[in-house]
């Protein structure tokens, strides 16, 4: 199976004035995005208008980095959803989202991430059984992952997105 996404959007709901008055919703778009694949193992695809996920003989993973300066404190965060808009799909698939860390909690430019240098994926934090319908939007609850960004564990604020069965 494979998915091609047209956009990723992080929707944050918070309750801490003045940033989030009265449970205001804020949409954040990635400050950087990229995907890697198992065929071209030393490349990072940062200039593509689409992010790809696939499994089987060609594994593709996507990476998203967010700037959360407008959120302020993690205590203001009520929920976070990753909205995945599908452009192309070869059928339904289960999508997994992880936090990704790098040595020393550095915040690398996503162009240095390759299939051979993918960073360390956290355990799966959320999954979604995507319908695979083109031009539809699926939502994943990533509240736990965004809270982890405020911890010392995942300071780089990078999400790794892959198919749950990417190896099969």
PAZAPA-4460 file (N, C-alpha, C; in steps of 0.05 Angstrom, whole numbers, plus 32768, in hexadecimal, padded with zeros to 4 digits):
% residues 168
    n_x    n_y    n_z   ca_x   ca_y   ca_z    c_x    c_y    c_z   seq   type   mol
   8011   7FE8   8000   8000   8000   8000   8011   8019   8000     1      X     A
   8007   802E   7FF5   8015   8048   7FF7   8001   805F   7FF9     2      X     A
   800A   8074   8006   7FFA   808C   8009   800B   80A4   8000     3      X     A
   7FFF   80B7   7FF4   800D   80D0   7FED   7FFC   80E6   7FF9     4      X     A
   8008   80F7   8009   7FF9   810B   8017   7FFF   8127   800A     5      X     A
   7FEA   8136   8009   7FEC   8151   7FFE   7FF3   8165   8013     6      X     A
   7FE9   8160   802C   7FF0   8173   8041   7FEE   8166   805C     7      X     A
   7FFE   816F   806E   7FFD   8168   808A   7FF7   8182   8099     8      X     A
   7FE6   8180   80AC   7FDF   8198   80BC   7FDB   818F   80D9     9      X     A
   7FE6   819E   80EB   7FE4   8197   8108   7FD0   81AB   8114    10      X     A
   7FBA   81A1   811E   7FA5   81B2   812B   7FA9   81B0   8149    11      X     A
   7FAE   81C6   8156   7FB2   81C8   8172   7F9A   81D6   817F    12      X     A
   7F90   81CA   8195   7F7B   81D7   81A4   7F86   81DD   81C0    13      X     A
   7F86   81F6   81C8   7F91   81FD   81E2   7F7E   820F   81F2    14      X     A
   7F85   8214   820B   7F73   8223   821C   7F82   8238   822E    15      X     A
   7F99   8242   8225   7FA8   8254   8235   7FAB   826F   8228    16      X     A
   7F9B   8283   8232   7F9D   829E   8226   7FBA   82A9   822A    17      X     A
   7FC4   82BA   8219   7FB6   82C5   8201   7FBA   82B4   81E8    18      X     A
   7FCA   829E   81EA   7FCF   828E   81D3   7FB7   827F   81CA    19      X     A
   7FA9   8273   81DD   7F91   8263   81D6   7F79   826C   81E7    20      X     A
   7F6E   8283   81E1   7F56   828B   81F0   7F3F   8279   81EA    21      X     A
   7F31   8270   81FF   7F18   8261   81FD   7F1A   8249   81EA    22      X     A
   7F2C   8237   81EF   7F2F   821F   81DF   7F32   8224   81C1    23      X     A
   7F42   8238   81BB   7F47   823F   819F   7F57   8229   8190    24      X     A
   7F51   8225   8177   7F5F   8212   8166   7F74   8221   8156    25      X     A
   7F8C   8217   8154   7FA1   8222   8144   7FAB   820C   8131    26      X     A
   7FAE   8212   8118   7FB9   81FF   8104   7FD6   8206   80FF    27      X     A
   7FE7   81F2   8101   8003   81F5   80FB   800A   81E3   80E3    28      X     A
   801B   81EE   80D1   8024   81DF   80BB   8042   81D9   80C0    29      X     A
   804D   81C4   80B5   8068   81BD   80BA   807B   81D3   80B2    30      X     A
   808F   81D9   80C3   80A4   81EC   80BB   80B7   81DE   80A7    31      X     A
   80B9   81C4   80A9   80C8   81B3   8096   80B9   8199   8092    32      X     A
   80BC   818D   807A   80B2   8172   8076   80C4   8164   8062    33      X     A
   80C3   814A   8063   80D4   813A   8052   80CA   811E   8051    34      X     A
   80D3   810E   803D   80CF   80F2   803E   80E8   80E3   8035    35      X     A
   80EA   80CA   803D   8101   80BA   8035   80F6   80A0   8028    36      X     A
   8107   8093   8018   80FE   8079   800E   8115   8065   800D    37      X     A
   810D   804B   800D   8121   8036   800F   812E   8030   7FF5    38      X     A
   8126   803C   7FDF   8134   8038   7FC5   814B   804C   7FC3    39      X     A
   8147   8065   7FCA   815C   8079   7FC9   8164   807F   7FE6    40      X     A
   8173   806D   7FF2   8177   806D   800F   8188   8084   801A    41      X     A
   8196   8093   8009   81A6   80A9   8012   819A   80C5   800C    42      X     A
   8181   80C5   8003   8174   80DE   7FFC   815D   80E5   800F    43      X     A
   8158   80FF   8011   8142   810A   801F   8132   811B   800C    44      X     A
   8118   8117   800B   8108   8125   7FF7   80F9   813C   8005    45      X     A
   8107   8153   8006   80FB   816A   8013   80ED   817D   8000    46      X     A
   80F2   817B   7FE6   80E7   818E   7FD3   80CD   8184   7FC6    47      X     A
   80C4   816C   7FCE   80AB   8161   7FC3   8093   816F   7FCE    48      X     A
   807F   8175   7FBC   8066   8180   7FC7   8055   816C   7FD6    49      X     A
   805D   8153   7FD5   804E   813D   7FE2   8060   812E   7FF5    50      X     A
   8054   8122   8009   8063   8110   801B   8058   80F4   8016    51      X     A
   8069   80E0   8016   8061   80C5   800F   8065   80B2   8026    52      X     A
   8053   809E   8026   8054   8088   8039   8050   806F   8028    53      X     A
   8061   805B   802B   805C   8042   801D   806B   802B   802B    54      X     A
   8063   8013   8024   806F   7FFC   8030   8075   7FE7   801B    55      X     A
   807E   7FD0   8023   8084   7FBB   8010   80A1   7FBE   8006    56      X     A
   80A4   7FBC   7FEB   80BF   7FBD   7FE0   80CB   7FD9   7FE0    57      X     A
   80BB   7FEE   7FE2   80C5   8009   7FE3   80B8   8016   7FFC    58      X     A
   80C7   8019   8011   80BD   8026   8029   80C2   8044   8028    59      X     A
   80AD   8053   802D   80B0   8070   802F   80A5   807A   8049    60      X     A
   80B4   808C   8056   80AB   8098   8070   80AC   80B6   806D    61      X     A
   809A   80C3   807B   8099   80E1   807A   80A0   80EC   8095    62      X     A
   80AC   8104   8095   80B5   8112   80AD   80A9   812E   80AC    63      X     A
   80A0   8138   80C3   8095   8152   80C6   80A1   8160   80DE    64      X     A
   80A9   8179   80DB   80B4   8188   80F1   80A2   81A1   80F5    65      X     A
   809D   81A7   810F   808A   81BD   8115   8098   81D1   8128    66      X     A
   8091   81EB   8124   809A   8200   8136   8083   8206   8149    67      X     A
   8087   8201   8163   8071   8204   8176   8074   821C   8188    68      X     A
   8083   8230   817F   8087   8248   818F   806C   8256   8197    69      X     A
   8058   8254   8185   803F   8261   818B   802E   8252   81A0    70      X     A
   8036   823A   81A6   8026   822B   81BA   802E   8233   81D6    71      X     A
   8047   8239   81DA   8050   8241   81F5   8052   8229   8207    72      X     A
   8041   8227   821B   8043   8212   8230   8034   81F9   8228    73      X     A
   803E   81E1   822F   802F   81C9   8229   8016   81C7   8239    74      X     A
   8014   81D6   824F   7FFB   81D5   825F   7FE4   81E2   8250    75      X     A
   7FE9   81F2   823B   7FD4   81FE   822C   7FC9   81EB   8217    76      X     A
   7FD5   81D5   8213   7FCD   81C2   81FD   7FB7   81B0   8207    77      X     A
   7FA0   81B0   81F9   7F8A   819E   81FF   7F8C   8186   81ED    78      X     A
   7F8F   818B   81D3   7F91   8174   81C0   7FA0   817D   81A7    79      X     A
   7FAA   8169   8199   7FB9   816E   8180   7FB1   8158   816C    80      X     A
   7FAA   8160   8154   7FA3   814D   813F   7FB4   8152   8127    81      X     A
   7FBE   813C   811B   7FCC   813E   8102   7FB8   8138   80EC    82      X     A
   7FB4   814B   80DA   7FA1   8148   80C4   7FB1   8140   80AC    83      X     A
   7FAA   8129   80A1   7FB8   811D   808A   7FA5   811E   8072    84      X     A
   7FAB   812E   805E   7F9B   8130   8046   7FA7   811F   8031    85      X     A
   7F98   810B   8028   7FA2   80F8   8014   7F9F   8103   7FF8    86      X     A
   7FB4   8100   7FE9   7FB4   8107   7FCC   7FB0   80EE   7FBC    87      X     A
   7FBE   80D9   7FC3   7FBD   80C0   7FB5   7FC0   80A9   7FC9    88      X     A
   7FB2   8093   7FC3   7FB4   807C   7FD4   7FAF   8063   7FC3    89      X     A
   7FBF   804E   7FC9   7FBA   8035   7FBA   7FA9   8022   7FCB    90      X     A
   7F9A   802E   7FDE   7F88   801F   7FEF   7F8B   8028   800C    91      X     A
   7F7A   801E   801D   7F7B   8025   8039   7F95   801C   8046    92      X     A
   7F9E   8029   805A   7FB6   8022   8067   7FB6   802B   8084    93      X     A
   7FC5   801E   8095   7FC8   8027   80B1   7FE1   8038   80B3    94      X     A
   7FDD   8051   80BC   7FF3   8064   80BE   7FFB   8067   80DC    95      X     A
   8015   8067   80E1   8020   806A   80FC   802F   8085   80FE    96      X     A
   802D   8091   8115   803B   80AA   811A   804D   80A7   8133    97      X     A
   8065   80B1   8131   8079   80AE   8146   8087   80C9   814A    98      X     A
   8092   80CD   8162   80A6   80E3   8165   80C0   80D8   815B    99      X     A
   80D1   80E9   8151   80EC   80E1   8147   8101   80F1   8156   100      X     A
   8115   80E3   815F   812B   80F1   816E   8145   80EC   815F   101      X     A
   8158   80FF   8164   8172   80FD   8159   8186   8101   816F   102      X     A
   819F   80F8   816B   81B4   80FA   817F   81B5   8116   818B   103      X     A
   81B5   8117   81A5   81B8   8131   81B3   819F   8142   81B0   104      X     A
   8188   8137   81A9   8170   8146   81A5   8173   815D   8192   105      X     A
   8186   815A   817F   8189   8170   816C   8170   8173   815B   106      X     A
   816E   8189   814E   8157   818E   813D   8161   8190   8121   107      X     A
   8165   817A   8113   8173   817B   80F9   8161   8187   80E3   108      X     A
   816D   8192   80CF   815F   8199   80B7   8156   817E   80AC   109      X     A
   813D   817C   80A3   8132   8163   809A   8140   8159   8081   110      X     A
   8150   8169   8073   815E   8160   805C   8174   814C   8063   111      X     A
   817C   814B   807C   8191   8137   8084   8185   811C   808B   112      X     A
   816B   811A   808D   815E   8101   8093   815C   80F1   807A   113      X     A
   8167   80D8   807B   8165   80C6   8064   815B   80AB   806E   114      X     A
   8157   8099   805C   814D   807E   8064   8162   8071   8076   115      X     A
   817C   8076   8071   8191   806B   8082   8195   807A   809B   116      X     A
   818C   8093   809C   818F   80A4   80B4   8173   80AF   80BC   117      X     A
   8162   809D   80C6   8146   80A4   80CB   8141   80B0   80E6   118      X     A
   8155   80B2   80F7   8150   80B9   8113   8144   80A2   8122   119      X     A
   813E   80A5   813B   8133   8090   814C   8115   8095   814F   120      X     A
   8105   8082   8144   80E8   8084   8147   80E0   807C   8163   121      X     A
   80CE   808B   816F   80C2   8083   8189   80AF   806B   8183   122      X     A
   80A5   805F   8199   8091   804B   8195   8079   8059   8187   123      X     A
   8068   8049   817B   8050   8054   816D   803F   8061   8182   124      X     A
   8038   807A   817C   8027   808A   818F   800A   808B   8185   125      X     A
   8006   808A   816C   7FEB   808A   8161   7FEA   807D   8146   126      X     A
   7FD4   8071   813F   7FD1   8064   8125   7FB6   806C   811A   127      X     A
   7FB4   806A   8100   7F9B   8070   80F3   7F97   805D   80DC   128      X     A
   7F80   8051   80DA   7F79   8041   80C3   7F6D   8054   80AE   129      X     A
   7F7E   805C   809B   7F75   806F   8087   7F62   8061   8074   130      X     A
   7F4E   8070   806B   7F3A   8066   8058   7F47   8062   803D   131      X     A
   7F5B   8072   8037   7F68   8071   801D   7F59   8080   8007   132      X     A
   7F45   8090   800F   7F35   809F   7FFB   7F44   80B9   7FF4   133      X     A
   7F4A   80BC   7FDA   7F59   80D4   7FD2   7F49   80ED   7FD8   134      X     A
   7F58   8103   7FDE   7F4D   811D   7FE5   7F3D   811D   7FFE   135      X     A
   7F41   8109   800F   7F33   8108   8029   7F48   810F   803E   136      X     A
   7F3F   8118   8056   7F51   811F   806C   7F4C   810C   8083   137      X     A
   7F61   8100   808C   7F61   80EE   80A4   7F6E   80FE   80BB   138      X     A
   7F64   80F9   80D3   7F6F   8106   80EB   7F7B   80F2   80FE   139      X     A
   7F92   80F8   8108   7F9F   80E7   811C   7FA3   80F8   8136   140      X     A
   7F9C   80EC   814C   7F9F   80FA   8166   7FBD   80F8   816D   141      X     A
   7FCB   810E   816E   7FE8   810E   8175   7FED   811F   818E   142      X     A
   7FD9   8121   819F   7FDD   8131   81B8   7FF4   8127   81C8   143      X     A
   7FF7   810D   81CC   800D   8102   81DC   8028   8109   81CF   144      X     A
   802A   8107   81B5   8043   810D   81A8   804A   812B   81AB   145      X     A
   8037   813D   81A8   803D   8159   81AB   8045   8160   81C8   146      X     A
   8038   8153   81DC   8040   8157   81F7   805D   814E   81FB   147      X     A
   8065   8138   81EE   8081   812F   81F1   8095   8143   81E6   148      X     A
   808C   8154   81D3   809E   8168   81C8   80A7   817C   81DD   149      X     A
   8097   817F   81F2   809F   8192   8207   80B0   8185   821C   150      X     A
   80B3   816A   821B   80C5   815C   822C   80E1   815E   8221   151      X     A
   80F4   8155   8230   8110   8155   8227   8115   813E   8214   152      X     A
   8102   812D   820F   8107   8115   81FF   8106   811C   81E1   153      X     A
   80F3   812B   81D8   80EF   8130   81BB   80EF   814E   81B6   154      X     A
   8104   815C   81BC   8105   8179   81B9   8105   8181   819B   155      X     A
   810C   816F   8189   810E   8177   816D   80F3   817A   815F   156      X     A
   80DD   8170   816B   80C2   8174   8161   80BE   816A   8145   157      X     A
   80C7   8151   8140   80C4   8144   8126   80B2   812C   8129   158      X     A
   809F   812A   8117   808D   8113   8116   8097   8101   80FF   159      X     A
   8098   80E7   8104   809D   80D4   80EF   8083   80C6   80E9   160      X     A
   807B   80C4   80CF   8062   80B7   80C7   8069   80A1   80B4   161      X     A
   805E   8089   80B9   8063   8073   80A8   804B   8060   80A7   162      X     A
   804B   804D   8095   8036   8039   8094   803C   8025   80AA   163      X     A
   8028   801C   80B8   802C   800A   80CF   8038   7FEF   80C5   164      X     A
   8032   7FE7   80AD   803C   7FCE   80A2   8050   7FD3   808C   165      X     A
   8062   7FE7   8090   8074   7FEF   807A   8086   7FD9   8070   166      X     A
   808C   7FC5   8081   809E   7FB0   8078   8090   7F99   806A   167      X     A
   8076   7F9A   8067   8069   7F83   805A   805E   7F8A   803F   168      X     A
***
